[in-house]
Amino acid sequence: MRLTHIMYKSNVNCSVLKGYLNFLIKHDLVEEKNVKKEKVIYAITQKGVTALKYFRELKQALPLIEETENHAPILF
């Protein structure tokens, strides 16, 4: 996706988004690709797909933790 598309979909301002993208690029989760003359797009890498898969699995486990939010904290 192009930077502006990501910005609108994520509802994050440009400077913050660039920081996030730099972090993701540095950790090989997203790659920056040059297409045509000056057009830059961002694409998720295979490592990013794997990380996203694990994040989604973790997110499914979180409702169990959220249910106990009003009670004593759970220590892992």
MMTF fields as JSON, N, C-alpha, C and O atoms, coordinates in Angstrom:
{
  "mmtfVersion": "1.0.0",
  "mmtfProducer": "UNKNOWN",
  "numBonds": 303,
  "numAtoms": 304,
  "numGroups": 76,
  "numChains": 1,
  "numModels": 1,
  "chainsPerModel": [1],
  "groupsPerChain": [76],
  "chainIdList": ["A"],
  "bondAtomList": [4, 2, 8, 6, 12, 10, 16, 14, 20, 18, 24, 22, 28, 26, 32, 30, 36, 34, 40, 38, 44, 42, 48, 46, 52, 50, 56, 54, 60, 58, 64, 62, 68, 66, 72, 70, 76, 74, 80, 78, 84, 82, 88, 86, 92, 90, 96, 94, 100, 98, 104, 102, 108, 106, 112, 110, 116, 114, 120, 118, 124, 122, 128, 126, 132, 130, 136, 134, 140, 138, 144, 142, 148, 146, 152, 150, 156, 154, 160, 158, 164, 162, 168, 166, 172, 170, 176, 174, 180, 178, 184, 182, 188, 186, 192, 190, 196, 194, 200, 198, 204, 202, 208, 206, 212, 210, 216, 214, 220, 218, 224, 222, 228, 226, 232, 230, 236, 234, 240, 238, 244, 242, 248, 246, 252, 250, 256, 254, 260, 258, 264, 262, 268, 266, 272, 270, 276, 274, 280, 278, 284, 282, 288, 286, 292, 290, 296, 294, 300, 298],
  "bondOrderList": [1, 1, 1, 1, 1, 1, 1, 1, 1, 1, 1, 1, 1, 1, 1, 1, 1, 1, 1, 1, 1, 1, 1, 1, 1, 1, 1, 1, 1, 1, 1, 1, 1, 1, 1, 1, 1, 1, 1, 1, 1, 1, 1, 1, 1, 1, 1, 1, 1, 1, 1, 1, 1, 1, 1, 1, 1, 1, 1, 1, 1, 1, 1, 1, 1, 1, 1, 1, 1, 1, 1, 1, 1, 1, 1],
  "groupList": [{"groupName": "MET", "atomNameList": ["N", "CA", "C", "O"], "elementList": ["N", "C", "C", "O"], "formalChargeList": [0, 0, 0, 0], "bondAtomList": [1, 0, 2, 1, 3, 2], "bondOrderList": [1, 1, 2], "singleLetterCode": "M", "chemCompType": "L-PEPTIDE LINKING"}, {"groupName": "ARG", "atomNameList": ["N", "CA", "C", "O"], "elementList": ["N", "C", "C", "O"], "formalChargeList": [0, 0, 0, 0], "bondAtomList": [1, 0, 2, 1, 3, 2], "bondOrderList": [1, 1, 2], "singleLetterCode": "R", "chemCompType": "L-PEPTIDE LINKING"}, {"groupName": "LEU", "atomNameList": ["N", "CA", "C", "O"], "elementList": ["N", "C", "C", "O"], "formalChargeList": [0, 0, 0, 0], "bondAtomList": [1, 0, 2, 1, 3, 2], "bondOrderList": [1, 1, 2], "singleLetterCode": "L", "chemCompType": "L-PEPTIDE LINKING"}, {"groupName": "THR", "atomNameList": ["N", "CA", "C", "O"], "elementList": ["N", "C", "C", "O"], "formalChargeList": [0, 0, 0, 0], "bondAtomList": [1, 0, 2, 1, 3, 2], "bondOrderList": [1, 1, 2], "singleLetterCode": "T", "chemCompType": "L-PEPTIDE LINKING"}, {"groupName": "HIS", "atomNameList": ["N", "CA", "C", "O"], "elementList": ["N", "C", "C", "O"], "formalChargeList": [0, 0, 0, 0], "bondAtomList": [1, 0, 2, 1, 3, 2], "bondOrderList": [1, 1, 2], "singleLetterCode": "H", "chemCompType": "L-PEPTIDE LINKING"}, {"groupName": "ILE", "atomNameList": ["N", "CA", "C", "O"], "elementList": ["N", "C", "C", "O"], "formalChargeList": [0, 0, 0, 0], "bondAtomList": [1, 0, 2, 1, 3, 2], "bondOrderList": [1, 1, 2], "singleLetterCode": "I", "chemCompType": "L-PEPTIDE LINKING"}, {"groupName": "TYR", "atomNameList": ["N", "CA", "C", "O"], "elementList": ["N", "C", "C", "O"], "formalChargeList": [0, 0, 0, 0], "bondAtomList": [1, 0, 2, 1, 3, 2], "bondOrderList": [1, 1, 2], "singleLetterCode": "Y", "chemCompType": "L-PEPTIDE LINKING"}, {"groupName": "LYS", "atomNameList": ["N", "CA", "C", "O"], "elementList": ["N", "C", "C", "O"], "formalChargeList": [0, 0, 0, 0], "bondAtomList": [1, 0, 2, 1, 3, 2], "bondOrderList": [1, 1, 2], "singleLetterCode": "K", "chemCompType": "L-PEPTIDE LINKING"}, {"groupName": "SER", "atomNameList": ["N", "CA", "C", "O"], "elementList": ["N", "C", "C", "O"], "formalChargeList": [0, 0, 0, 0], "bondAtomList": [1, 0, 2, 1, 3, 2], "bondOrderList": [1, 1, 2], "singleLetterCode": "S", "chemCompType": "L-PEPTIDE LINKING"}, {"groupName": "ASN", "atomNameList": ["N", "CA", "C", "O"], "elementList": ["N", "C", "C", "O"], "formalChargeList": [0, 0, 0, 0], "bondAtomList": [1, 0, 2, 1, 3, 2], "bondOrderList": [1, 1, 2], "singleLetterCode": "N", "chemCompType": "L-PEPTIDE LINKING"}, {"groupName": "VAL", "atomNameList": ["N", "CA", "C", "O"], "elementList": ["N", "C", "C", "O"], "formalChargeList": [0, 0, 0, 0], "bondAtomList": [1, 0, 2, 1, 3, 2], "bondOrderList": [1, 1, 2], "singleLetterCode": "V", "chemCompType": "L-PEPTIDE LINKING"}, {"groupName": "CYS", "atomNameList": ["N", "CA", "C", "O"], "elementList": ["N", "C", "C", "O"], "formalChargeList": [0, 0, 0, 0], "bondAtomList": [1, 0, 2, 1, 3, 2], "bondOrderList": [1, 1, 2], "singleLetterCode": "C", "chemCompType": "L-PEPTIDE LINKING"}, {"groupName": "GLY", "atomNameList": ["N", "CA", "C", "O"], "elementList": ["N", "C", "C", "O"], "formalChargeList": [0, 0, 0, 0], "bondAtomList": [1, 0, 2, 1, 3, 2], "bondOrderList": [1, 1, 2], "singleLetterCode": "G", "chemCompType": "PEPTIDE LINKING"}, {"groupName": "PHE", "atomNameList": ["N", "CA", "C", "O"], "elementList": ["N", "C", "C", "O"], "formalChargeList": [0, 0, 0, 0], "bondAtomList": [1, 0, 2, 1, 3, 2], "bondOrderList": [1, 1, 2], "singleLetterCode": "F", "chemCompType": "L-PEPTIDE LINKING"}, {"groupName": "ASP", "atomNameList": ["N", "CA", "C", "O"], "elementList": ["N", "C", "C", "O"], "formalChargeList": [0, 0, 0, 0], "bondAtomList": [1, 0, 2, 1, 3, 2], "bondOrderList": [1, 1, 2], "singleLetterCode": "D", "chemCompType": "L-PEPTIDE LINKING"}, {"groupName": "GLU", "atomNameList": ["N", "CA", "C", "O"], "elementList": ["N", "C", "C", "O"], "formalChargeList": [0, 0, 0, 0], "bondAtomList": [1, 0, 2, 1, 3, 2], "bondOrderList": [1, 1, 2], "singleLetterCode": "E", "chemCompType": "L-PEPTIDE LINKING"}, {"groupName": "ALA", "atomNameList": ["N", "CA", "C", "O"], "elementList": ["N", "C", "C", "O"], "formalChargeList": [0, 0, 0, 0], "bondAtomList": [1, 0, 2, 1, 3, 2], "bondOrderList": [1, 1, 2], "singleLetterCode": "A", "chemCompType": "L-PEPTIDE LINKING"}, {"groupName": "GLN", "atomNameList": ["N", "CA", "C", "O"], "elementList": ["N", "C", "C", "O"], "formalChargeList": [0, 0, 0, 0], "bondAtomList": [1, 0, 2, 1, 3, 2], "bondOrderList": [1, 1, 2], "singleLetterCode": "Q", "chemCompType": "L-PEPTIDE LINKING"}, {"groupName": "PRO", "atomNameList": ["N", "CA", "C", "O"], "elementList": ["N", "C", "C", "O"], "formalChargeList": [0, 0, 0, 0], "bondAtomList": [1, 0, 2, 1, 3, 2], "bondOrderList": [1, 1, 2], "singleLetterCode": "P", "chemCompType": "L-PEPTIDE LINKING"}],
  "groupTypeList": [0, 1, 2, 3, 4, 5, 0, 6, 7, 8, 9, 10, 9, 11, 8, 10, 2, 7, 12, 6, 2, 9, 13, 2, 5, 7, 4, 14, 2, 10, 15, 15, 7, 9, 10, 7, 7, 15, 7, 10, 5, 6, 16, 5, 3, 17, 7, 12, 10, 3, 16, 2, 7, 6, 13, 1, 15, 2, 7, 17, 16, 2, 18, 2, 5, 15, 15, 3, 15, 9, 4, 16, 18, 5, 2, 13],
  "groupIdList": [1, 2, 3, 4, 5, 6, 7, 8, 9, 10, 11, 12, 13, 14, 15, 16, 17, 18, 19, 20, 21, 22, 23, 24, 25, 26, 27, 28, 29, 30, 31, 32, 33, 34, 35, 36, 37, 38, 39, 40, 41, 42, 43, 44, 45, 46, 47, 48, 49, 50, 51, 52, 53, 54, 55, 56, 57, 58, 59, 60, 61, 62, 63, 64, 65, 66, 67, 68, 69, 70, 71, 72, 73, 74, 75, 76],
  "secStructList": [7, 5, 2, 2, 2, 2, 2, 2, 2, 2, 6, 7, 7, 2, 2, 2, 2, 2, 2, 2, 2, 2, 2, 2, 2, 2, 6, 6, 1, 3, 3, 3, 3, 3, 3, 6, 6, 6, 3, 3, 3, 3, 3, 3, 7, 2, 2, 2, 2, 2, 2, 2, 2, 2, 2, 2, 2, 2, 2, 2, 2, 2, 2, 2, 2, 2, 2, 6, 6, 6, 1, 1, 7, 7, 7, 7],
  "xCoordList": [0.836, 0.0, 0.885, 2.033, 0.333, 1.035, 0.879, -0.048, 1.792, 1.809, 0.478, -0.042, -0.066, -1.326, -2.474, -3.34, -2.498, -3.56, -3.455, -4.46, -2.234, -2.029, -2.42, -3.038, -2.06, -2.353, -3.863, -4.32, -4.629, -6.08, -6.727, -7.628, -6.277, -6.877, -6.544, -7.351, -5.351, -4.936, -5.304, -5.233, -5.697, -6.053, -4.891, -5.08, -3.694, -2.478, -1.849, -1.829, -1.331, -0.739, 0.562, 1.152, 0.985, 2.098, 3.406, 4.095, 3.758, 5.049, 5.069, 6.082, 3.973, 3.885, 3.931, 4.624, 3.195, 3.167, 4.549, 4.935, 5.295, 6.653, 7.535, 8.366, 7.358, 8.1, 7.757, 8.64, 6.453, 6.015, 6.567, 7.066, 6.471, 6.963, 8.465, 8.946, 9.21, 10.657, 10.968, 11.88, 10.214, 10.385, 10.102, 10.877, 8.987, 8.612, 9.617, 9.926, 10.126, 11.136, 12.425, 13.039, 12.83, 14.055, 13.998, 15.019, 12.815, 12.649, 12.185, 11.762, 12.27, 11.964, 10.532, 10.275, 9.604, 8.194, 7.453, 6.426, 7.988, 7.44, 8.613, 9.715, 8.368, 9.42, 8.915, 7.729, 9.843, 9.551, 9.962, 11.086, 9.035, 9.327, 9.142, 8.194, 10.054, 9.933, 9.31, 9.82, 8.208, 7.555, 7.423, 7.263, 7.491, 7.485, 8.616, 9.654, 8.443, 9.534, 9.733, 10.763, 8.771, 8.936, 7.906, 7.813, 7.146, 6.092, 6.675, 7.359, 6.393, 6.867, 5.655, 4.675, 5.734, 4.677, 5.301, 6.508, 4.463, 4.895, 4.151, 2.944, 4.896, 4.306, 4.772, 5.904, 3.903, 4.256, 5.173, 4.981, 6.162, 7.088, 6.541, 5.545, 7.189, 6.772, 6.932, 6.094, 8.003, 8.204, 7.067, 6.616, 6.608, 5.493, 4.194, 3.396, 3.976, 2.777, 2.776, 1.751, 3.938, 4.056, 3.81, 3.09, 4.401, 4.198, 2.729, 2.196, 2.077, 0.66, -0.186, -1.146, 0.16, -0.558, -0.465, -1.465, 0.762, 0.931, 0.236, -0.304, 0.241, -0.453, -1.95, -2.578, -2.523, -3.965, -4.295, -5.336, -3.414, -3.632, -3.576, -4.379, -2.637, -2.527, -3.759, -4.262, -4.242, -5.422, -6.647, -7.505, -6.723, -7.845, -7.771, -8.806, -6.576, -6.407, -6.667, -6.98, -6.545, -6.684, -8.06, -8.128, -9.164, -10.451, -10.493, -11.193, -9.759, -9.711, -9.061, -9.467, -8.074, -7.4, -8.273, -8.357, -8.921, -9.768, -10.939, -11.378, -11.468, -12.587, -12.213, -13.075, -10.949, -10.513, -9.966, -9.349, -10.18, -9.633, -10.047, -9.253, -11.269, -11.771, -11.404, -11.776, -10.69, -10.275, -8.771, -8.128, -8.227, -6.79, -6.023, -6.476, -4.89, -4.123, -3.607, -3.293, -3.533, -3.005, -1.515, -1.098, -0.73, 0.715, 1.105, 0.665, 1.925, 2.348, 3.716, 4.246],
  "yCoordList": [-1.179, 0.0, 1.249, 1.22, 2.311, 3.598, 4.208, 3.876, 5.096, 5.721, 6.399, 6.25, 7.131, 7.838, 6.869, 7.146, 5.743, 4.753, 4.159, 3.976, 3.864, 3.322, 4.366, 4.042, 5.606, 6.694, 6.836, 6.958, 6.82, 6.973, 5.757, 5.903, 4.568, 3.356, 3.187, 2.66, 3.637, 3.468, 4.655, 4.576, 5.756, 6.982, 7.475, 7.869, 7.44, 7.883, 8.976, 8.872, 10.03, 11.1, 10.636, 9.635, 11.354, 10.941, 10.743, 9.746, 11.669, 11.544, 10.341, 9.65, 10.091, 8.93, 7.647, 6.695, 7.629, 6.456, 6.136, 4.968, 7.155, 6.925, 6.294, 5.438, 6.711, 6.096, 4.632, 3.792, 4.326, 2.93, 2.105, 0.997, 2.656, 1.93, 1.702, 0.628, 2.701, 2.526, 1.402, 0.608, 1.334, 0.259, -1.097, -2.041, -1.184, -2.446, -2.853, -4.036, -1.884, -2.16, -2.637, -3.606, -1.961, -2.329, -3.771, -4.457, -4.226, -5.581, -6.569, -7.682, -6.154, -7.015, -7.55, -8.669, -6.736, -7.114, -6.495, -7.008, -5.393, -4.683, -4.303, -4.043, -4.275, -3.83, -2.675, -2.574, -1.818, -0.664, -1.027, -1.463, -0.839, -1.175, 0.055, 0.821, 0.234, 1.31, 0.738, -0.219, 1.331, 0.933, 2.161, 3.279, 1.947, 3.045, 4.01, 3.587, 5.282, 6.245, 6.58, 6.241, 7.231, 7.729, 7.163, 7.634, 6.179, 5.63, 4.601, 3.662, 4.795, 3.882, 3.214, 3.874, 1.898, 1.16, 0.362, 0.119, -0.039, -0.83, -2.15, -2.195, -3.232, -4.568, -5.37, -5.219, -6.209, -7.069, -8.184, -8.708, -8.539, -9.616, -10.94, -10.955, -12.03, -13.322, -13.336, -13.893, -12.728, -12.624, -11.818, -12.13, -10.776, -9.972, -10.753, -10.6, -11.589, -12.443, -13.395, -13.589, -13.981, -14.906, -14.177, -14.683, -12.99, -12.212, -11.838, -11.89, -11.465, -11.109, -12.307, -12.164, -13.48, -14.716, -14.963, -15.26, -14.835, -15.053, -13.973, -14.26, -12.745, -11.662, -11.934, -11.713, -12.41, -12.721, -13.854, -13.829, -14.849, -15.943, -15.425, -15.826, -14.543, -13.949, -13.112, -13.142, -12.372, -11.52, -12.359, -11.919, -13.566, -14.449, -14.893, -15.129, -15.008, -15.416, -14.262, -14.503, -13.017, -11.86, -11.685, -11.189, -12.055, -11.874, -12.561, -12.098, -13.654, -14.313, -13.407, -13.402, -12.656, -11.728, -10.502, -10.007, -10.008, -8.818, -9.051, -8.114, -10.281, -10.582, -10.403, -10.106, -10.577, -10.451, -9.065, -8.863, -8.118, -6.774, -6.099, -5.378, -6.326, -5.679, -6.441, -6.035, -7.521, -8.336, -8.194, -7.363, -8.987, -8.949, -9.275, -10.1, -8.649, -8.911, -10.346, -10.96, -10.851, -12.196, -12.053, -11.258, -12.812, -12.799, -14.021, -15.135, -13.805, -14.923, -15.384, -16.321],
  "zCoordList": [0.0, 0.0, 0.0, 0.443, -0.494, -0.452, 0.939, 1.677, 1.278, 2.598, 2.92, 4.025, 1.973, 2.244, 2.493, 3.323, 1.796, 2.026, 3.43, 4.116, 3.839, 5.186, 6.225, 7.239, 5.97, 6.895, 7.104, 8.241, 6.034, 6.149, 6.803, 7.629, 6.44, 7.009, 8.489, 9.254, 8.891, 10.285, 11.158, 12.385, 10.527, 11.237, 12.114, 13.265, 11.534, 12.216, 11.367, 10.141, 12.008, 11.216, 10.56, 10.966, 9.571, 8.711, 9.464, 9.247, 10.34, 11.032, 11.973, 12.072, 12.654, 13.546, 12.72, 13.078, 11.623, 10.757, 10.21, 10.148, 9.813, 9.303, 10.369, 10.065, 11.613, 12.713, 12.875, 13.049, 12.815, 12.915, 11.751, 11.944, 10.552, 9.381, 9.453, 9.092, 9.918, 10.075, 11.054, 10.822, 12.144, 13.123, 12.47, 12.623, 11.742, 11.095, 10.026, 9.88, 9.284, 8.26, 8.93, 8.482, 9.991, 10.706, 11.206, 11.243, 11.587, 12.112, 11.043, 11.356, 9.779, 8.636, 8.645, 8.202, 9.154, 9.158, 7.974, 7.528, 7.48, 6.321, 5.431, 5.915, 4.127, 3.213, 2.366, 2.05, 2.013, 1.171, -0.253, -0.497, -1.184, -2.579, -3.455, -3.28, -4.394, -5.375, -6.637, -7.22, -7.046, -8.291, -9.17, -8.68, -10.431, -11.402, -11.084, -10.575, -11.368, -11.157, -9.685, -9.103, -9.096, -7.735, -6.758, -5.625, -7.172, -6.33, -5.36, -5.767, -4.08, -3.039, -2.409, -2.062, -2.267, -1.577, -0.444, -0.423, 0.488, 1.635, 1.588, 1.346, 1.827, 1.777, 2.981, 3.442, 3.476, 4.599, 4.098, 3.0, 4.902, 4.549, 5.097, 5.821, 4.75, 5.29, 6.805, 7.514, 7.303, 8.748, 9.383, 10.484, 8.675, 9.155, 9.186, 10.111, 8.182, 8.137, 9.332, 9.985, 9.605, 10.74, 12.056, 12.917, 12.221, 13.448, 13.614, 14.722, 12.524, 12.571, 12.97, 13.726, 12.472, 12.823, 14.326, 14.979, 14.875, 16.314, 17.131, 18.199, 16.648, 17.334, 17.397, 18.432, 16.3, 16.276, 17.236, 17.893, 17.323, 18.268, 19.702, 20.545, 19.97, 21.299, 21.615, 22.738, 20.637, 20.827, 21.186, 21.952, 20.63, 20.97, 22.426, 23.049, 22.973, 24.362, 25.327, 26.493, 24.872, 25.75, 26.372, 27.497, 25.727, 26.421, 27.776, 28.677, 27.94, 29.241, 30.278, 31.44, 29.873, 30.778, 31.009, 32.133, 29.962, 30.08, 31.01, 31.678, 31.08, 31.96, 33.42, 34.247, 33.745, 35.132, 35.437, 36.482, 34.55, 34.688, 35.995, 36.599, 36.427, 37.634, 38.904, 40.005, 38.753, 39.886, 40.089, 39.447, 40.96, 41.224, 39.937, 39.144, 39.726, 38.502, 38.445, 39.464, 37.232, 37.015, 36.751, 35.908, 37.464, 37.267, 36.457, 36.74, 35.459, 34.619, 35.009, 34.412]
}
